[in-house]
C-alpha cells in the first residue's frame, strides 16, 4: 500500500466513523430538538475545558459540525496539541441551532476521548524527554475508533506503532510457538516480505535472553523486549548494541508512569504503552449555547 492509498484509507476510517457516530445518536431524528427548537432558529455555542490538559479532536469536531450542517461556522480558539487551562474556550460554533445541538454530544465525545489520550501521552513524553526513547501506542483501541485514538497519541507527542495487521510484520509469542521457534518465524517473515515485495518492517517479540540471542542471528528490524525487568532490559541493550547496532529495541509490558523514565534510561529506542488507549480518562469538556 503506497502512501496515498494509506492516507486515503485513514481518511475513510475517519469519515465513516464520524457518520456512524452521528447515525447511532440521531437515527430517525433528534426528537428533543425537533420538539423544542424552531427549524430556522439561530444561535452560537462554545466548547470549554473544565480542567487542564492537551487539546485533541478539535479538527474532528469541526468535521462533525460540518456533517450536521455545512453552513455552521466553526472558529478554533485552540488547536490540536495546544495546552488548555480550565475555563479556556477551545472552539466556537455559530449557525442554525438545531444541527448545532444535534452535533453537540458527538463532537464532545470525540474531543473528550482524544484530549484525554493526548493529555496522558504528553505526560509520558515529558517523563522521557531527556532520553532518546520514543513513546509508542498499541492496537489496544476501541474497535472502529482506532484512527482517532492513534491520532490523539500523535497530538500528544507520541509515535504511532502499526495501525493494523497490514502495515508491519510483528511476530508475537503465538507466532513463535506455532512456527517452531523464533529463528524459523523470522526467516519465514523475511522470505514472505521478499516474495510479496512488501515495504514493511519486521519486528519480533522476545521473552528471554535466549530468544533475543537467537533472533539477532536473523537480524530483524526491531526486537520487542516483552515483560523484561529493568536489569534485563539494560543487559539486552548492551548485548544488542555490541552485537548488531542496526537492530532497534522496544520495551513493553508492566510499564507505567512509575517506571517509564527508568526504562527509557536503559537506552531502548521505543517504549509501547497500552494504557494510552485502553484505559482512557476523558478530559472534561462542556458546550454552552447563546441565542442569537
C-alpha positions in Angstrom: 0.0 0.0 0.0 1.6 3.3 -1.1 1.5 6.5 1.0 -1.5 8.0 -0.9 -3.5 4.8 -0.6 -2.8 4.5 3.1 -3.8 8.2 3.7 -7.0 7.6 1.8 -7.7 4.6 3.9 -7.1 6.5 7.1 -9.3 9.4 5.9 -12.0 6.8 5.0 -11.9 5.4 8.5 -12.3 8.8 10.0 -15.2 9.9 7.8 -17.1 6.6 8.2 -16.7 6.6 12.0 -18.0 10.2 12.2 -21.0 9.4 10.2 -21.7 6.2 12.2 -21.4 8.1 15.4 -23.9 10.7 14.2 -26.2 7.9 12.9 -26.3 6.0 16.2 -27.2 9.2 18.0 -29.9 10.7 15.8 -31.2 7.6 13.9 -34.6 8.8 12.8 -34.0 12.2 14.2 -33.2 14.2 17.3 -36.8 14.3 18.6 -36.0 16.6 21.6 -34.5 19.2 19.3 -37.3 18.7 16.7 -39.9 19.2 19.5 -38.4 22.2 21.2 -36.4 24.2 18.6 -37.7 26.2 15.6 -36.1 24.9 12.4 -34.6 28.3 11.5 -33.7 29.5 15.0 -30.1 30.5 15.2 -27.5 30.6 17.9 -23.9 30.1 18.9 -22.0 27.9 21.3 -18.6 27.5 22.8 -16.8 24.3 23.9 -14.8 25.0 27.0 -12.3 23.0 29.1 -13.4 22.2 32.7 -9.8 21.0 33.6 -6.3 21.5 32.4 -4.9 19.3 29.6 -3.9 19.0 25.9 -6.5 19.7 23.2 -7.3 16.7 20.9 -10.1 16.3 18.4 -10.8 20.0 17.6 -10.4 19.2 13.9 -12.7 16.2 14.3 -15.3 18.4 16.0 -15.2 20.7 13.0 -15.9 17.8 10.7 -18.8 16.6 12.9 -20.5 20.0 12.9 -19.9 20.3 9.1 -21.6 16.9 8.6 -24.6 18.2 10.6 -24.8 21.4 8.6 -22.1 22.6 6.2 -23.2 26.2 6.8 -22.3 26.1 10.5 -19.4 28.4 11.2 -16.7 27.0 13.4 -13.8 29.1 14.8 -10.9 27.4 16.6 -9.5 29.3 19.6 -7.1 26.5 20.4 -5.7 23.8 18.1 -4.9 20.1 18.5 -1.8 19.8 20.6 -2.2 23.1 22.4 -2.2 23.2 26.2 -5.6 24.2 27.6 -6.5 25.5 31.1 -9.7 25.2 32.9 -12.2 27.7 31.6 -10.5 28.3 28.3 -12.6 28.3 25.1 -11.4 25.7 22.6 -13.8 26.4 19.8 -16.9 28.5 18.9 -19.6 27.4 16.5 -22.4 29.6 15.1 -25.4 29.0 12.8 -28.8 27.2 12.9 -29.3 25.9 16.5 -30.9 22.5 15.6 -27.9 21.0 13.7 -25.6 22.6 16.3 -27.4 20.7 19.1 -27.5 17.5 17.1 -23.7 17.5 16.7 -23.0 18.5 20.3 -22.6 15.2 22.0 -20.8 13.5 19.1 -18.3 16.4 18.9 -17.8 16.3 22.7 -17.4 12.5 22.8 -14.6 12.6 20.2 -12.9 15.6 21.7 -13.1 14.4 25.3 -11.6 11.0 24.5 -8.9 12.4 22.1 -8.0 15.1 24.6 -7.7 12.5 27.3 -5.4 10.4 25.3 -3.3 13.4 24.1 -3.0 14.6 27.7 -1.8 11.3 29.0 0.5 10.8 26.1 2.1 14.2 26.7 2.7 13.3 30.4 4.6 10.2 29.3 6.6 12.1 26.6 7.6 14.6 29.2 8.8 11.9 31.5 11.3 10.6 28.9 12.2 13.8 27.1 15.8 13.8 28.3 16.3 10.4 26.7 16.1 9.3 23.0 13.3 6.8 23.7 10.0 7.4 21.8 6.6 6.6 23.3 4.6 4.2 21.1 0.9 3.3 21.2 -0.6 -0.2 20.6 -3.6 -1.8 18.9 -5.4 -1.8 22.2 -8.1 0.6 20.9 -11.8 0.8 20.8 -13.0 -1.1 17.7 -13.9 1.4 15.0 -12.1 4.3 16.8 -8.5 3.4 16.1 -7.9 6.3 13.8 -8.9 8.8 16.5 -7.0 7.0 19.3 -3.8 6.9 17.3 -4.2 10.5 16.0 -4.6 11.6 19.6 -1.3 9.9 20.6 0.4 11.8 17.8 -1.2 15.0 19.0 0.2 14.3 22.5 3.8 13.9 21.1 3.8 10.1 20.9 4.6 7.9 17.9 2.2 5.5 16.2 3.1 1.8 16.1 1.5 -0.2 13.3 -2.1 0.8 12.5 -3.3 -2.7 11.9 -2.3 -6.1 10.7 -1.3 -4.9 7.3 1.5 -2.4 7.8 4.1 -4.3 9.8 5.1 -7.8 10.4 5.0 -8.2 14.2 5.9 -11.7 15.3 4.4 -12.4 18.8 4.6 -15.3 21.1 1.9 -17.3 19.5 3.5 -16.9 16.1 6.8 -18.0 17.5 5.4 -21.1 19.2 3.3 -22.1 16.1 6.4 -21.7 13.8 8.5 -23.9 15.9 10.9 -21.3 17.2 11.9 -17.7 16.9 14.5 -18.1 14.1 12.1 -20.1 12.0 9.4 -17.4 12.4 11.7 -14.5 11.5 13.2 -16.3 8.4 9.7 -17.1 7.2 8.7 -13.5 7.6 11.7 -12.3 5.7 11.0 -14.7 2.8 7.4 -13.6 2.7 8.3 -9.9 2.7 10.7 -10.5 -0.2 8.3 -12.7 -2.2 5.4 -10.1 -1.8 7.7 -7.1 -2.3 6.4 -5.5 0.9 7.9 -2.3 2.2 7.3 -3.1 5.8 9.5 -3.6 8.9 9.8 -6.9 10.7 9.6 -6.9 14.4 9.8 -9.8 16.8 8.8 -10.2 20.4 11.3 -12.0 22.7 10.6 -13.3 26.1 14.0 -14.4 27.2 17.7 -13.5 26.7 18.0 -16.8 24.8 15.3 -15.8 22.3 17.0 -12.4 22.0 20.3 -14.2 21.0 18.5 -16.4 18.6 16.6 -13.6 17.0 19.7 -11.4 16.4 21.2 -14.1 14.2 18.3 -13.3 11.7 18.7 -9.5 12.1 15.0 -8.3 12.3 14.4 -4.6 12.1 13.1 -4.3 15.6 13.1 -6.5 18.7 10.4 -6.1 21.3 11.5 -7.0 24.9 8.4 -8.4 26.4 8.0 -8.0 30.2 11.7 -7.7 30.8 12.8 -6.3 34.2 14.8 -3.1 34.2 18.0 -5.0 34.8 17.3 -7.4 31.9 16.5 -4.5 29.6 19.8 -2.9 30.5 21.6 -6.2 29.7 19.7 -6.6 26.5 20.6 -3.1 25.3 24.3 -3.6 26.0 24.2 -7.0 24.2 22.3 -5.8 21.1 24.5 -2.6 20.7 27.6 -4.8 20.9 26.2 -7.5 18.6 24.1 -5.7 15.9 23.7 -2.0 16.3 21.3 -1.7 13.4 18.5 -3.6 15.3 16.2 -1.3 17.2 14.8 -2.2 20.6 11.3 -1.7 22.0 10.3 -2.3 25.6 6.8 -3.4 26.5 4.8 -4.8 29.4 4.4 -3.7 33.0 5.5 -0.1 32.2 3.7 2.8 33.6 4.2 6.4 34.8 6.0 5.0 37.9 8.9 3.4 35.9 8.8 4.7 32.3 11.8 7.0 32.9 13.9 4.1 34.3 13.0 2.1 31.2 13.9 5.0 28.9 17.2 5.5 30.6 18.3 1.9 29.7 18.8 3.1 26.2 15.9 1.4 24.4 14.6 3.1 21.3 10.9 2.7 21.9 8.5 2.1 24.8 5.0 0.9 24.0 2.2 1.9 26.4 -1.1 0.1 26.1 -2.6 2.4 28.8 -2.6 5.3 26.4 -5.6 4.0 24.6 -7.1 1.0 26.6 -7.6 2.9 29.9 -8.5 6.4 28.7 -9.8 9.0 31.2 -11.6 11.6 29.1 -10.8 15.3 29.5 -13.8 17.1 31.0 -15.2 19.5 28.4 -18.6 21.2 28.0 -20.6 23.1 25.4 -22.9 26.0 26.3 -25.1 27.9 23.9 -26.2 31.5 23.4 -29.2 32.6 21.4 -28.7 35.0 18.5 
